Amino acid sequence: MSVSVRWYNEDKRALVLSFVAPWDWDEFAQVDQDLEYGFSSVLHTVDLLADLREAGSMPMDVVDLLADAYADATPNIGRYIFLGADEAFKQQLETAESYYRVFGGHIDYVFVETMGQAHRAIGQLNRQR
């Protein structure tokens, strides 16, 4: 399957959402319930690590989908951690963030290039609170 979800580790502080090209929205829909269950299965804050290193070009509406599906509906979402995002995706996310700010919203995210950076970012928001 080209879209998958799993826990980052046994602490359940992060869910890993991986994309491998080619993928489609039907494949994403198949793991969407797993993501929702993951967030709702614990009481603590959970980061979402989106591994985009092998995703290929991401559709324009992926940012809206991620923000709408999880930022509003998942009260214990922590930080979005985007691993290996290309420049086009980064621009999409920054544009979406500016729109959310206009309406009083906020997307807490960080871009990382390596799994080591992702590891350091996971849970960092919780430690800062």
ZAGU-622488 format. One record per residue (C-alpha): y, x, z; residue in one letter. Coordinates in steps of 0.2 Angstrom, whole numbers, padded with zeros to 4 digits, always signed. Layout:
YXZA;...
This chain:
+0000+0000+0000M;+0017+0007-0005S;+0026-0001+0011V;+0019+0002+0028S;+0024+0001+0046V;+0017+0009+0061R;+0022+0015+0079W;+0030+0032+0079Y;+0020+0037+0095N;+0012+0029+0110E;+0028+0027+0119D;+0033+0013+0106K;+0051+0019+0106R;+0051+0018+0087A;+0043+0009+0072L;+0041+0019+0056V;+0044+0009+0040L;+0038+0020+0025S;+0041+0017+0007F;+0032+0025-0007V;+0037+0022-0025A;+0033+0011-0034P;+0035-0003-0021W;+0041-0021-0023D;+0048-0035-0012W;+0030-0043-0010D;+0024-0027-0002E;+0039-0027+0010F;+0036-0045+0014A;+0018-0041+0019Q;+0024-0029+0033V;+0039-0039+0038D;+0029-0048+0051Q;+0022-0032+0058D;+0039-0026+0061L;+0045-0042+0069E;+0029-0041+0080Y;+0032-0023+0085G;+0050-0027+0091F;+0045-0042+0100S;+0030-0034+0108S;+0040-0023+0120V;+0055-0026+0131L;+0064-0009+0129H;+0075-0003+0114T;+0065+0002+0098V;+0073+0012+0085D;+0068+0009+0067L;+0064+0025+0057L;+0064+0021+0038A;+0055+0035+0029D;+0063+0035+0012L;+0057+0053+0006R;+0045+0045-0007E;+0054+0028-0009A;+0062+0031-0026G;+0078+0022-0030S;+0081+0008-0017M;+0088-0009-0023P;+0105-0013-0019M;+0100-0028-0008D;+0089-0017+0004V;+0103-0013+0016V;+0108-0031+0018D;+0090-0036+0020L;+0087-0023+0034L;+0103-0027+0043A;+0101-0046+0042D;+0083-0046+0046A;+0083-0034+0061Y;+0101-0031+0068A;+0104-0050+0071D;+0087-0056+0075A;+0080-0042+0085T;+0090-0040+0101P;+0080-0024+0106N;+0083-0014+0090I;+0091+0003+0093G;+0096+0014+0080R;+0092+0014+0061Y;+0086+0032+0057I;+0085+0035+0038F;+0074+0050+0034L;+0077+0057+0017G;+0090+0045+0010A;+0098+0049-0006D;+0117+0049-0009E;+0116+0032-0018A;+0108+0024-0002F;+0120+0032+0010K;+0134+0025+0000Q;+0126+0008+0000Q;+0124+0009+0019L;+0142+0015+0022E;+0149+0001+0012T;+0138-0012+0021A;+0144-0005+0038E;+0162-0007+0033S;+0159-0025+0029Y;+0150-0028+0045Y;+0164-0021+0055R;+0177-0033+0047V;+0167-0047+0054F;+0164-0039+0071G;+0147-0032+0068G;+0140-0015+0069H;+0125-0005+0062I;+0120+0010+0072D;+0112+0022+0060Y;+0110+0040+0057V;+0104+0050+0042F;+0091+0064+0044V;+0083+0076+0032E;+0068+0082+0042T;+0055+0074+0053M;+0061+0086+0067G;+0078+0078+0066Q;+0071+0061+0066A;+0061+0066+0081H;+0077+0071+0090R;+0086+0055+0085A;+0072+0043+0091I;+0077+0037+0108G;+0094+0047+0108Q;+0104+0030+0109L;+0094+0025+0124N;+0098+0041+0133R;+0116+0040+0129Q;+0118+0022+0137R;
